[in-house]
Amino acid sequence: MNGDDLAFPAAPSDLTPSVDFTTRRTFNTLTFADDTYAMTGDGFAITAGMTFNNTTKTISINLTTGTTSNLTASQNWTFNGAAVSWPGAFNLNSFTLTVTGSGNLTIGGVLSGTTAASQLSKSGSGTLILNGVNTYAGATTITGGKVQVGGTEGGVSGLHLSSTKYPAGSPRYGSLAVVTDAGDQSYRLSWEHGEWFDEFQKWWDDFLARGRFPSAAASPSEDKTTEYASLASHFVLKPGETRRVRFVLAWHFPNTENYWSEPVSATDWSDQKEGRDRALKNEYGTRWHSAWEPAVHALRDFDSLRARSQKYRDTLYASTLPAPVIDAVSSQASILRTNTVMVLEKNVTLAFEGCNDHSGCCPMNCTHVYNYEQAMAHLYPQLAQHAGDGFSGQSAARWQHELPHAGAATAGRQQSASRRRRPDGLRDEGLPRVDARRGR
């Protein structure tokens, strides 16, 4: 049976067909007729895809007693009717799985794949439901139907927009997601184009006439152009009734690049001095594989996240400090959430002296600025430790002959060292050495 095309016909009406795989096998294709098949046993490998023609009866493929099933090539799984459930895990194995057709598929286990080539694509009008804590490293592309995370009623669903143009290590690689837990939804994956405000007016007129978006597939946007997507939640309000609907908009661009290192020559920016143009991974890029995961996390943990944010705000503004001090503290603390500060993998913390509309200035971790900041040191001391360990040579060497800056750098490092001593008077483990001669 290894490598074969395996077909499962409809059984006589008085029988319930079942299949038990006692050992692992590899199949080229699997095709199911309209019957209530229940499959159990060891996992299998699939080379060229599966087709489910169960127009009225459900199918369960519960291969959870042995090895994890996996792909051996990129392929389509086509669902042409009733629901199919896959309770166990599945390994994309550095290939792309395209789920298409009008039927629904529920995967209950972890969808894995360690490389960026492990990708999931959704097309057709059906719904793909992912209930596992998925770990596949590649992109998720939705060109039709729905991808729903977390089950049915009370679950989360929405739109996930991504690109296959750029490799996973590119600074331009990323995705967007808009999700809601509000129940019945419809969507539009592209707008009709026109002059002036026609793009908005056309889809709005269509929405008013239908009462819903078409929830139809759409082609990827043309190169160097942008498409728009819309998501709506539908419900009925009785007179005087209110309802809160939550949408989360998330973005995920896991890589940045070193654009700030100065070249050897002011007229030659082609060199690679100090790693210029080297790709760097943001810390959140090590925790989330796409915009979908943090969007779902934000919705599921919304109450806790909101409560903790409000507690921070209420505690700060309940202080007896004068209003100008509270204003200064809150406004300066907000800088931590701007492009002025970046946290890379392993909590490497880099910060500009400031930012303009297009870039940061005075890189990186200037001693005459970040020795004195207090917000990071008190709110996120671990990040402050990393920032202190990475003080730039700009403050240490560039300003060593300019007394105002050198003095500020030296005094600041001494203040930072004093602040980071333990209560028992012993110096913290890994505390950088204070060297007044070089402003460090």
PyMOL commands that set and color helices and strands:
alter all, ss='L'
color gray80, all
select helices_A, chain A and resi 198-210+273-275+283-286+292-300+302-317+323-337+345-347+367-370+375-379+381-389+393-398+403-419+436-438
alter helices_A, ss='H'
color red, helices_A
select strands_A, chain A and resi 5-8+18-21+25-27+29-32+38-41+44-46+50-52+59-62+69-71+75-79+84-86+90-91+96-101+105-107+111-112+119-122+127-130+140-142+146-149+156-162+175-180+185-188+230-233+247-252+255-257+279-281+341-344+348-351+354-355+360-361
alter strands_A, ss='S'
color yellow, strands_A
deselect
rebuild
show_as cartoon
